[in-house]
Amino acid sequence: MSSKQYYVYILSNHSRTVVYTGITSNLIKRVWQHKQNEDESFTKKFKVHDLVYFEAFEDPENAIEREKQIKNYSRKRKEEIILKFNPKVKDLYPDIV
């Protein structure tokens, strides 16, 4: 059995007006890539670089399902899960590196 982890994460911009939900098997590397604007993307265009929420999964299928679930949430519901997990809505990246 693999001990690999999969992460569903939410990024936001500095003013917390835009959110982006993604999935990765390497959270630190993926958030760093977003912060570096490594590709032409939504996160680069809207400066969505702050990690405000994440969940870890051992099963990639569960992670994929959770990502889809969160992406289908209303903006209000996304804000609720962010606030419950990260009440100050601070960038969590420094805490995970």
N, C-alpha and C positions, 0 to 999 in steps of 0.2 A: 504494500500500500504506500502510495506516494504521500509525502508530507508537504507537497507544494500547496501554496495558498493562493487564492484568487480574491481580488478585492473589487468591490463596487464602491465608487467614490463620487463625491459631488465637489465640484470646484465653483468658485464665485469670483466676481471681479472685486476690486477694492471697495467700491461703493455698495456692494451686495445687491445690485439691481439685476444681475444676470446669473443664472446657474447652468451648469453643464454636468450631466451624469455620464460616467464611463465605467469601464471594467478593465482590469489588468491583472497580470500575475506578478508584477513587480511594481508596487505602489510608489516606492521612493523614486525609482527611475522614471516612471511615467509622469509623475507630478513634476519632476525636474525638467523633463522634456516639454511639458506645457509651459513651465516658467521660462524656458529658453526660446520659446516660439519656434520650435524645430520644424514645423511644417505650416503650410498655408491651411488654416483651419478656423473653425468657429472660435476656439479659445484664443487664438492669436488676434483675430479681428476684434473681439470684444474684451481683450485683456483679462481673460478668465484664468487666473493663475493661483488663486488661494484655495488650498484644500480645507473644506469646512465640514466634511463628513466622510466616513468610510466604514465599511463592514468587511470582515474577512470570512472566507468560505474555504472548505477543503474540497468540495465538489464543484467543478466548473459549471455543471448544469444548474446547480442551485444558484450560483453567482449570476449566470446569464438570466435566469428567471427573475431574480431580484432586481437586476438592472432594468429589465423590461417593465417590471412592476413600478419602480420608482419613476422611470421615464413617462409612464402613463398617469402618474399622480398630477393633481392640480398644483399650481405654484404654491398655493396656501399649504397643501399637505407636505410638499417638499420643505417649505420653511419650518413647519412643525417638527419634522423628523430631524432637521438640522439643529433647531433650538433645543430639542430634548437631548441630543448627543453633544452639542457644543453651544452651551447657553450664551457665551460671549461672541459667538460666530467669528472666532479668531482663526487665523491661518494655522492649521495643525501641522504643516510640513516641518517646521523646526522641531516639533515634538517627536517626529518619527525618524528623523535622520540621526 
